[in-house]
Amino acid sequence: EPTSTCLYNMWSWIKSIFGYEDYKAVVVDENDELAEELAENKEEKDSLWKLLGNMLGQDVTKVGILPISFFEPVSFLQLLAEPVQYIYLLEKAAATKDPVERLLYVTAFVLSGFSIATRLKKPFNPLLGETFELQKDNYRFFGEQVSHHPPISVGMLDTDDFVAIFENGLHTKFTGNSVEAHGDGINYIKFKDSDDVYYYERGITSCCHNIFIGKLFIEHFGEQTIYCSNGTSSVTELSKAGWLTSEEERFKAHSKIYDADKKLKKVIMGKWKEKLYTFDIIEKDGKNFRAKEQEDIWVNEKDIEFALKHRFRLSRFLVENINSIDDDERDIISETDSRLRLDRKLLEEENFDRAKEEKIALEEAQRERRKYREENGIEYKPKYFTKIDCEIVNQQRWSYTGNFWEERNEKIQNKINNNNNDNDNDNENENENENKEDNDSHDQKDEKNLNNETDEVENNNNNNDNE
C-alpha cells in the first residue's frame, strides 16, 4: 500500500488503542469541516506523498506541480492585502500622539494578520511582475511580485495618515507530517505626522500540521519584535501547540509594550485567532502590577456562516473586496492584476481541469521568459519597487518608486475623455437627426403650401370657366 495509506491506518490503530476511534472534532471555525474532509481523502494524501516523500527537511516551494485541488482561487500577492480589513487599528494608532499607545495599536494590527492565515488550501504563486490593486474611500493598496526565485511579494498601503510597506519572502521546510513556512523581509509603517518609523521582521513560523496523519490545522508560533525609531518597542510571543495541547490552549498570544526607557507599560493577551485584550502595567515600589481594568483591542468578526457556504472557505471580505472587480474598474485595472489570471478565475468557477491546464501554460510561459533573459544577459527589474539601503534597520528594504497610481489616474482620465467624446458624437448625431427632421418638416410644410396654392389657382380657373 502507499506510504500515506499505511501511516493513516497506523494512526487509526493508535486512536483505537486509546479509545478515540469515534472521535470527531467540534467545529470551532470554518476550516474544521474541511479538515475532516481532507483527513479522510486518502487519494489526495497519496498523490501528495508522491511529491513530498523524498523532500524531508527541504524547501517545498520548489516541489513539482501540485494537484489543482490543493489550491484556493487566490494569489499570495492578494493575501498581502487581506489584513487591511483591520485597518481601523492603524487609524486608531494615527489618532493618538502617545508613542506607547500608538505602538499598542500597531502591534495589535500585526497580530490580527495571523488570524487570516489559517485556511487549508494553498494560494497560487504569483507570476513575476504580477500586480494587485485595491482602492477604497479611506485607503489604497498596491502590490507587485518583485522576485520569483526566491519568491518575494511587496505591497504598499497608503492613507492620508500613514504609509506602510509589507514584504513577504517565503521559504519552507517539510518535516514529515507538517510543513513549516518562514517569512523573510522588512516591514515598516510610517505615520505622516512625525518622523517615527515602525519596523519589524517576520520572526514567526507558520506551520501546517497533520498533512498525512490526524486533523489538519495551521498555527503560528515564535517571537517577533516591533521597533520604533523613537525608542519604543514591543515583543510578541505566540505559543506553540504540543502533542497533548488542548484546543483551548492553542493560538495564545502575549505582547509586551515598552516605552523609550525600556519600561513595560502595556500588555496584549488573548488568542490571535479569536480575540485580543489589553491592560496597563502599573509600577509601584520598583515592581510591576497589572491594572484591574482591561479592554478588548481586537475581535475577529469574520462571517463564519458565509465562509462555511463557500466552496473554498474564503472570507466575505476576500470574496467581496479582494477577488471581485467592480464594473467601473474593468477597463482601468492593470492587465497583470492577480484577479485577471485565467487559472485563478477557472478554479473559482470550479472548472478544475481547465484551471490546471491554464496554470501549467502560465508557468511554462514564465519559464520561457526567464530562459530568454538568462540567454541574453538581461537582468529583471521590478517596475514599481526597488531595493534601497535603510539606515534605520541597517540593511536593505524595498521602497516604492512611484508611477503606478499616476498611470491608473491617467487611465481613468482617458476613460472619461473617451466617454465625453462618445457623448459629443452622440449629441452631434442627435443634432443631425433633429436638423434632418426639421428640414423634412419644412419640406413637407412647403409642399403642403404649394399644393394649397395650386388647388386655389385651379379653383379660380374653374370659376372663370364657369363664368
Secondary structure per residue as TSV (DSSP state, phi and psi in degrees):
chain	resnum	aa	ss	phi	psi
A	1	E	-	360.0	154.3
A	2	P	-	-57.9	150.1
A	3	T	H	-57.2	-42.1
A	4	S	H	-63.0	-35.0
A	5	T	H	-67.1	-40.6
A	6	C	H	-61.4	-43.4
A	7	L	H	-63.0	-41.9
A	8	Y	H	-63.2	-44.2
A	9	N	H	-64.4	-37.3
A	10	M	H	-63.7	-42.4
A	11	W	H	-64.4	-39.1
A	12	S	H	-62.8	-38.7
A	13	W	H	-66.1	-42.9
A	14	I	H	-61.8	-42.6
A	15	K	H	-62.8	-38.7
A	16	S	H	-68.1	-33.8
A	17	I	H	-61.0	-39.8
A	18	F	T	-94.5	7.7
A	19	G	T	80.1	23.2
A	20	Y	-	-110.5	21.2
A	21	E	T	-67.4	-22.7
A	22	D	T	-101.8	13.4
A	23	Y	-	-67.0	130.6
A	24	K	-	-127.9	131.7
A	25	A	-	-68.5	144.0
A	26	V	-	-73.5	133.1
A	27	V	-	-73.7	110.4
A	28	V	-	-109.9	-15.7
A	29	D	S	-153.7	-177.7
A	30	E	T	-70.1	-13.3
A	31	N	T	-90.1	-16.9
A	32	D	H	-64.9	-42.9
A	33	E	H	-63.1	-41.0
A	34	L	H	-66.7	-37.5
A	35	A	H	-61.3	-42.2
A	36	E	H	-63.9	-40.5
A	37	E	H	-63.4	-43.7
A	38	L	H	-69.2	-34.4
A	39	A	H	-63.2	-30.3
A	40	E	T	-89.6	-7.6
A	41	N	-	-86.6	87.1
A	42	K	H	-68.2	-31.5
A	43	E	H	-63.3	-44.4
A	44	E	H	-67.2	-37.4
A	45	K	H	-64.7	-38.6
A	46	D	H	-63.8	-45.2
A	47	S	H	-66.5	-33.9
A	48	L	H	-70.1	-38.7
A	49	W	H	-63.4	-36.4
A	50	K	H	-60.6	-31.6
A	51	L	H	-84.1	-36.1
A	52	L	H	-103.5	-12.8
A	53	G	T	-54.4	-33.0
A	54	N	T	-102.9	17.5
A	55	M	-	-116.3	26.0
A	56	L	T	-57.1	125.7
A	57	G	T	81.1	2.1
A	58	Q	S	-103.8	168.5
A	59	D	-	-80.9	116.9
A	60	V	G	-85.6	-0.1
A	61	T	G	-68.1	-16.4
A	62	K	G	-98.0	11.2
A	63	V	-	-68.5	160.7
A	64	G	-	-66.9	-166.6
A	65	I	-	-69.4	118.6
A	66	L	-	-79.4	152.1
A	67	P	-	-59.0	142.9
A	68	I	G	-62.3	-23.8
A	69	S	G	-67.5	-13.4
A	70	F	G	-83.2	-5.8
A	71	F	E	-105.0	158.5
A	72	E	E	-112.8	152.9
A	73	P	E	-78.3	58.6
A	74	V	E	-144.9	145.5
A	75	S	E	-94.3	149.9
A	76	F	H	-55.6	-31.9
A	77	L	H	-64.1	-37.6
A	78	Q	H	-66.9	-32.4
A	79	L	H	-63.3	-25.6
A	80	L	T	-60.9	-29.1
A	81	A	T	-89.0	-14.4
A	82	E	G	-60.9	-35.9
A	83	P	G	-66.1	-11.2
A	84	V	G	-66.5	-10.8
A	85	Q	G	-64.2	-16.2
A	86	Y	G	-108.3	30.0
A	87	I	T	-63.9	-19.8
A	88	Y	H	-59.2	-25.2
A	89	L	H	-68.6	-40.0
A	90	L	H	-72.1	-31.3
A	91	E	H	-66.5	-36.7
A	92	K	H	-67.1	-37.6
A	93	A	H	-62.9	-40.5
A	94	A	H	-67.8	-26.4
A	95	A	H	-79.1	-14.7
A	96	T	-	-108.6	147.7
A	97	K	-	-98.1	-11.0
A	98	D	-	-70.8	120.3
A	99	P	H	-63.1	-34.2
A	100	V	H	-72.3	-42.9
A	101	E	H	-63.1	-40.4
A	102	R	H	-64.1	-43.4
A	103	L	H	-65.3	-33.0
A	104	L	H	-57.6	-47.4
A	105	Y	H	-73.4	-33.0
A	106	V	H	-62.2	-44.4
A	107	T	H	-63.3	-41.3
A	108	A	H	-63.9	-38.1
A	109	F	H	-63.2	-45.5
A	110	V	H	-62.4	-41.5
A	111	L	H	-64.5	-40.3
A	112	S	H	-60.9	-27.7
A	113	G	G	-64.2	-26.0
A	114	F	G	-69.6	-25.6
A	115	S	G	-66.3	-20.9
A	116	I	T	-81.0	-35.6
A	117	A	T	-84.5	64.2
A	118	T	T	-130.6	-3.2
A	119	R	-	-69.9	152.5
A	120	L	S	-94.7	-10.6
A	121	K	S	-92.1	154.0
A	122	K	E	-89.8	132.9
A	123	P	E	-71.7	161.6
A	124	F	E	-69.9	141.9
A	125	N	-	-70.7	129.0
A	126	P	-	-65.6	145.9
A	127	L	-	-75.0	150.6
A	128	L	T	-60.2	126.8
A	129	G	T	88.8	-3.5
A	130	E	-	-62.3	146.4
A	131	T	E	-129.8	165.9
A	132	F	E	-151.4	137.6
A	133	E	E	-131.9	146.7
A	134	L	E	-148.6	117.9
A	135	Q	E	-126.6	127.5
A	136	K	-	-126.7	-178.4
A	137	D	S	-63.0	-35.8
A	138	N	S	-108.5	1.8
A	139	Y	-	-163.4	166.2
A	140	R	E	-142.5	141.3
A	141	F	E	-126.9	139.6
A	142	F	E	-140.6	136.6
A	143	G	E	-133.5	154.2
A	144	E	E	-143.2	140.8
A	145	Q	E	-83.8	108.4
A	146	V	E	-94.8	-15.1
A	147	S	E	-150.9	145.9
A	148	H	T	-105.5	-39.3
A	149	H	T	-128.7	101.5
A	150	P	T	-75.9	157.2
A	151	P	T	-70.0	123.2
A	152	I	E	-136.4	124.2
A	153	S	E	-111.2	140.2
A	154	V	E	-129.8	135.5
A	155	G	E	-133.0	152.8
A	156	M	E	-125.9	128.3
A	157	L	E	-110.2	124.7
A	158	D	E	-129.9	132.0
A	159	T	-	-137.0	-178.2
A	160	D	S	-68.5	-22.5
A	161	D	S	-106.8	-21.9
A	162	F	E	-158.1	163.8
A	163	V	E	-134.0	141.9
A	164	A	E	-135.6	142.3
A	165	I	E	-118.0	125.1
A	166	F	E	-114.1	130.3
A	167	E	E	-119.3	133.1
A	168	N	E	-130.0	91.2
A	169	G	E	-91.9	152.8
A	170	L	E	-142.6	131.7
A	171	H	E	-136.8	150.1
A	172	T	E	-127.4	168.8
A	173	K	E	-146.6	127.8
A	174	F	E	-89.6	123.7
A	175	T	-	-112.7	12.6
A	176	G	S	116.0	-66.6
A	177	N	S	-116.6	10.8
A	178	S	-	-152.8	164.1
A	179	V	E	-126.9	126.0
A	180	E	E	-100.4	138.8
A	181	A	E	-119.9	131.0
A	182	H	E	-119.7	124.4
A	183	G	E	-89.2	146.7
A	184	D	E	-122.8	159.8
A	185	G	-	119.5	158.7
A	186	I	E	-99.5	126.7
A	187	N	E	-111.2	138.2
A	188	Y	E	-143.3	152.5
A	189	I	E	-131.3	130.2
A	190	K	E	-127.3	124.9
A	191	F	E	-88.3	137.7
A	192	K	T	-78.5	-6.4
A	193	D	T	-92.3	4.2
A	194	S	S	-154.4	174.9
A	195	D	S	-93.6	3.0
A	196	D	-	-70.8	136.9
A	197	V	E	-123.4	130.4
A	198	Y	E	-103.0	131.6
A	199	Y	E	-144.5	151.9
A	200	Y	E	-160.0	151.2
A	201	E	E	-103.3	153.4
A	202	R	-	-78.8	99.3
A	203	G	-	-94.9	2.1
A	204	I	E	-91.5	138.4
A	205	T	E	-97.2	134.4
A	206	S	E	-106.2	136.7
A	207	C	E	-135.9	130.5
A	208	C	E	-98.1	109.9
A	209	H	E	-89.7	155.6
A	210	N	-	60.6	50.3
A	211	I	S	-66.0	-38.3
A	212	F	S	-111.6	-32.8
A	213	I	S	-124.3	127.8
A	214	G	S	93.0	-172.7
A	215	K	-	-90.0	126.9
A	216	L	-	-63.4	136.4
A	217	F	E	-158.4	157.0
A	218	I	E	-115.1	134.8
A	219	E	E	-135.7	161.5
A	220	H	E	-121.9	136.9
A	221	F	E	-148.4	161.2
A	222	G	E	124.3	-166.0
A	223	E	E	-126.3	140.7
A	224	Q	E	-140.5	136.0
A	225	T	E	-115.9	131.9
A	226	I	E	-106.3	124.5
A	227	Y	E	-105.7	155.3
A	228	C	E	-131.5	145.0
A	229	S	T	-65.9	-13.1
A	230	N	T	-86.0	0.7
A	231	G	S	102.2	-14.7
A	232	T	-	-75.9	159.3
A	233	S	E	-158.7	160.1
A	234	S	E	-135.0	144.3
A	235	V	E	-121.7	122.2
A	236	T	E	-114.5	136.9
A	237	E	E	-124.7	125.3
A	238	L	E	-105.9	125.9
A	239	S	-	-73.1	152.0
A	240	K	-	-104.9	134.1
A	241	A	-	-76.4	141.1
A	242	G	-	-102.1	-178.0
A	243	W	T	-59.3	-36.4
A	244	L	T	-103.8	11.3
A	245	T	-	-69.5	128.1
A	246	S	-	-77.0	165.7
A	247	E	G	-59.4	-37.2
A	248	E	G	-69.7	-24.6
A	249	E	G	-91.3	-5.8
A	250	R	S	-81.2	161.4
A	251	F	S	67.0	27.6
A	252	K	E	-80.5	143.5
A	253	A	E	-127.7	145.5
A	254	H	E	-146.5	113.5
A	255	S	E	-120.0	138.0
A	256	K	E	-114.6	129.3
A	257	I	E	-106.8	122.0
A	258	Y	E	-111.5	145.8
A	259	D	-	-83.5	-174.9
A	260	A	T	-66.9	-18.9
A	261	D	T	-93.7	12.0
A	262	K	S	67.1	25.1
A	263	K	-	-95.9	134.9
A	264	L	E	-69.5	124.7
A	265	K	E	-117.9	-34.9
A	266	K	E	-143.9	160.2
A	267	V	E	-136.2	141.2
A	268	I	E	-114.2	132.4
A	269	M	E	-137.4	168.2
A	270	G	E	132.1	-151.4
A	271	K	E	-121.4	126.8
A	272	W	T	-65.3	-13.7
A	273	K	T	-92.9	-18.4
A	274	E	T	-127.4	-59.9
A	275	K	E	-157.9	144.3
A	276	L	E	-125.4	140.6
A	277	Y	E	-129.6	162.8
A	278	T	E	-135.5	154.5
A	279	F	E	-150.1	157.7
A	280	D	E	-83.5	156.6
A	281	I	E	-108.8	127.0
A	282	I	E	-106.7	127.7
A	283	E	E	-95.9	128.7
A	284	K	E	-145.6	123.4
A	285	D	T	55.8	39.3
A	286	G	T	77.4	6.2
A	287	K	E	-119.7	151.3
A	288	N	E	-97.2	134.0
A	289	F	E	-127.3	145.4
A	290	R	E	-80.7	131.2
A	291	A	-	-68.0	149.5
A	292	K	S	-68.6	-38.3
A	293	E	-	-73.9	139.5
A	294	Q	-	-141.1	156.2
A	295	E	E	-142.4	148.8
A	296	D	E	-70.1	131.0
A	297	I	E	-105.1	-24.0
A	298	W	E	-155.9	137.5
A	299	V	E	-131.5	132.2
A	300	N	-	-75.9	104.6
A	301	E	-	-103.5	28.9
A	302	K	-	-64.1	151.2
A	303	D	-	-86.6	92.6
A	304	I	H	-65.0	-37.5
A	305	E	H	-62.0	-39.1
A	306	F	H	-62.8	-46.8
A	307	A	H	-64.3	-38.2
A	308	L	H	-63.4	-31.0
A	309	K	H	-82.9	-14.4
A	310	H	S	-84.4	137.3
A	311	R	T	-55.0	-36.3
A	312	F	T	-107.9	11.2
A	313	R	-	60.9	34.3
A	314	L	-	-78.4	150.0
A	315	S	-	-77.2	161.3
A	316	R	H	-61.7	-41.9
A	317	F	H	-61.0	-42.7
A	318	L	I	-66.1	-44.6
A	319	V	I	-66.7	-45.4
A	320	E	I	-85.7	-17.3
A	321	N	I	-119.4	-45.3
A	322	I	I	-89.0	-36.2
A	323	N	S	-93.7	-14.0
A	324	S	-	-88.5	157.2
A	325	I	-	-127.6	118.8
A	326	D	-	-69.9	150.4
A	327	D	G	-58.9	-36.3
A	328	D	G	-78.3	-3.9
A	329	E	G	-116.1	4.0
A	330	R	T	-61.8	-34.7
A	331	D	T	-91.3	3.9
A	332	I	T	-111.8	-38.7
A	333	I	S	-63.5	152.0
A	334	S	-	-65.2	146.1
A	335	E	T	-67.1	-13.4
A	336	T	T	-93.9	7.3
A	337	D	B	-65.0	139.0
A	338	S	G	-54.7	-35.4
A	339	R	G	-66.7	-20.1
A	340	L	G	-90.5	-3.9
A	341	R	-	-61.1	124.9
A	342	L	H	-67.4	-36.3
A	343	D	H	-64.4	-38.0
A	344	R	H	-66.1	-44.7
A	345	K	H	-64.6	-40.8
A	346	L	H	-66.2	-39.6
A	347	L	H	-66.0	-39.0
A	348	E	H	-60.1	-33.6
A	349	E	T	-84.8	1.9
A	350	E	T	64.7	30.1
A	351	N	-	-94.5	78.9
A	352	F	H	-66.5	-41.7
A	353	D	H	-63.6	-48.0
A	354	R	H	-68.7	-33.9
A	355	A	H	-62.4	-42.1
A	356	K	H	-62.5	-45.7
A	357	E	H	-61.3	-43.7
A	358	E	H	-69.1	-37.3
A	359	K	H	-62.0	-45.1
A	360	I	H	-62.2	-41.7
A	361	A	H	-64.6	-41.8
A	362	L	H	-64.8	-42.4
A	363	E	H	-70.3	-35.3
A	364	E	H	-66.4	-41.1
A	365	A	H	-63.0	-36.8
A	366	Q	H	-66.3	-41.1
A	367	R	H	-63.5	-36.8
A	368	E	H	-65.6	-39.8
A	369	R	H	-65.7	-40.4
A	370	R	H	-65.5	-41.4
A	371	K	H	-60.8	-41.9
A	372	Y	H	-62.7	-43.1
A	373	R	H	-63.3	-43.6
A	374	E	H	-64.8	-41.5
A	375	E	H	-68.4	-26.3
A	376	N	T	-107.9	10.4
A	377	G	T	62.8	33.8
A	378	I	-	-97.0	123.9
A	379	E	-	-89.2	129.1
A	380	Y	-	-75.6	134.3
A	381	K	-	-126.1	127.0
A	382	P	-	-58.5	152.5
A	383	K	S	-84.1	-33.2
A	384	Y	S	-121.3	-6.5
A	385	F	E	-131.2	150.7
A	386	T	E	-143.5	157.2
A	387	K	E	-85.8	136.4
A	388	I	E	-132.2	158.0
A	389	D	E	-78.0	131.6
A	390	C	E	-118.2	113.8
A	391	E	T	-67.5	-31.6
A	392	I	T	-62.8	-43.8
A	393	V	T	-100.7	-3.0
A	394	N	T	59.9	36.7
A	395	Q	E	-162.9	176.6
A	396	Q	E	-81.1	149.1
A	397	R	E	-142.8	166.5
A	398	W	E	-84.6	140.7
A	399	S	E	-131.3	143.0
A	400	Y	E	-75.2	130.3
A	401	T	-	-93.2	-10.3
A	402	G	S	97.9	-178.7
A	403	N	-	86.7	-25.2
A	404	F	H	-62.8	-52.1
A	405	W	H	-68.3	-30.8
A	406	E	H	-64.7	-42.4
A	407	E	H	-64.5	-38.8
A	408	R	H	-65.2	-44.1
A	409	N	H	-63.6	-34.3
A	410	E	H	-64.7	-39.8
A	411	K	H	-63.0	-41.3
A	412	I	H	-62.5	-44.3
A	413	Q	H	-63.9	-40.6
A	414	N	H	-62.4	-39.7
A	415	K	H	-64.9	-41.0
A	416	I	H	-63.3	-44.6
A	417	N	H	-61.8	-42.4
A	418	N	H	-63.6	-40.0
A	419	N	H	-64.9	-40.2
A	420	N	H	-63.7	-41.9
A	421	N	H	-63.1	-40.6
A	422	D	H	-63.2	-40.3
A	423	N	H	-65.4	-40.5
A	424	D	H	-62.4	-43.7
A	425	N	H	-62.9	-39.8
A	426	D	H	-63.7	-40.6
A	427	N	H	-65.2	-41.1
A	428	E	H	-61.9	-43.3
A	429	N	H	-63.4	-39.5
A	430	E	H	-64.1	-41.9
A	431	N	H	-63.7	-42.5
A	432	E	H	-61.0	-42.3
A	433	N	H	-65.0	-40.6
A	434	E	H	-64.3	-43.5
A	435	N	H	-62.6	-41.6
A	436	K	H	-62.5	-41.1
A	437	E	H	-64.6	-39.8
A	438	D	H	-63.7	-44.9
A	439	N	H	-62.2	-43.2
A	440	D	H	-61.4	-39.0
A	441	S	H	-65.8	-41.9
A	442	H	H	-64.3	-42.5
A	443	D	H	-60.9	-42.9
A	444	Q	H	-65.2	-37.8
A	445	K	H	-66.6	-43.8
A	446	D	H	-62.6	-42.1
A	447	E	H	-63.5	-38.2
A	448	K	H	-66.0	-42.6
A	449	N	H	-63.7	-41.0
A	450	L	H	-62.9	-41.9
A	451	N	H	-62.8	-39.6
A	452	N	H	-64.0	-43.2
A	453	E	H	-63.4	-41.6
A	454	T	H	-62.1	-44.4
A	455	D	H	-61.7	-38.3
A	456	E	H	-66.3	-41.2
A	457	V	H	-63.4	-44.5
A	458	E	H	-62.7	-38.7
A	459	N	H	-64.9	-39.9
A	460	N	H	-63.7	-42.3
A	461	N	H	-64.6	-40.1
A	462	N	H	-63.2	-38.5
A	463	N	H	-66.0	-40.9
A	464	N	H	-62.9	-42.1
A	465	D	H	-60.4	-41.4
A	466	N	H	-64.1	-41.4
A	467	E	-	-62.5	360.0
